[in-house]
């Protein structure tokens, strides 16, 4: 303390005493054991370390907090095999958040016209900057269950951590939904050359109404109402693309057929005339319910099948919609907890995420909630999202795609090192390209 309080300059008295204790067992050698071995070299090492680690202005020194001690290192400086990295509890950087939001505001037109694009060329009509920013502010200011969208900390690289987290999120969102200009999940699972209408229940053999929470969180999930009847508000836009997904009770739809994408619906010369009326902008195709057609899981009905993906990263299933309602919606208000949207029941109307004109941020919040829950909390087999994000930024933001490819694996396959039993990542290079594009927009 005397050395530090005295300005860290004492002619070598402090470090020479330390060297004496280490090398000869006393602070004032020779103390019967001889002179210190390498006294001047030890003092030089001490001065060198000080010059490398201490900044001239003490106010600029970043003091580590317990939350920042997140790395479990092997002897080679990388995460130990078989060990999870100590969970990282992100510090909420108010200053960095202001910097990040100010940067985004400065380039909002570029984001709308260069990032949020349908098929890479036309500005999206569904995803716009204002809704994105509103969602970001909600998920930073209020968050969900004590978790918030990370916008960096107040270290020197803090705002960069926040921007890279946003870029990773948007890079995935561009691949998942923005490029299709869709909020509702599109019907895309072709079964025996047909698009079954029961794809609303789940595609590729999935059953969205059976996406349950863990036992610890089961009380949060939405009940499945067999009488719920909903039709999506968005759809794919190619010629003859399937119409919006829909659900309803068996009393309304005893069975469902398929979308006939080859049908020429625009035929004003027919008797009676025919027009394309299933959705706005339709040029071909129709719902054909003349006979039941099974989806890839064998279903032909759509009862209880109202839980298809919605929002920018396709929030899906009764667990995820239930969590939104439990933390942000009507259930939170009913049970006396703070609620950002006390009048919205995400369990009774999951389509509100896409249909709301008043709360356009909901389609973003749904995806950001997933990001906070699944990405920012990811800590598996030595790969910790925050540790890797910080390493990517601190390393100059150039790692040959290692960071963003791992993120893509988590989003698309559930692990940072696919195939991990579920297959290769869909659109790996495209996701990485999106990430780089967003980063270049931010620069």
Buried (B, 14 or more C-beta within 10 A) or exposed (E): EEBEEEEEEEEBEBBBBBBBBEBBEBBEBEEEEEEBEEBEEBBEEBEEEEEEEEEEEEEEEEEEEEBBEBBBEEEEEEBEEEEBBBEBEBBBBEBBBEBBBEBBEEBBEEBBEBBBBBEEEEBBEBBBBEBBBBBBBBBBEBBBBEBBBBBBBBBEBBBBBBBBBBBBBBBBBBBBBBBBBBBBBBBEBBBEEBBBBBBBBBBEEBBBBBBEBEEEEEEBBBEBBBEBBBBBBBBBBBEBBBBBBBBBBEEEBEBBBBBBBEBEBBEEEEEEEBEBEBBEEBEBBBBBBEEBBBBBBEBBBBBBBBBBBBBBBBBBBBBBBBBBBBBBBBBBBEEEEEBBBBEBBBBBBBBBBBBBEEBBBBBBBBBBBBBBBBBBBBBBBBBBBBBBBBBBBEEEBEBEBBBBBBBBBBBBBBBBBBEBEEEEBEBBEBBBBBBBBBBEBBE
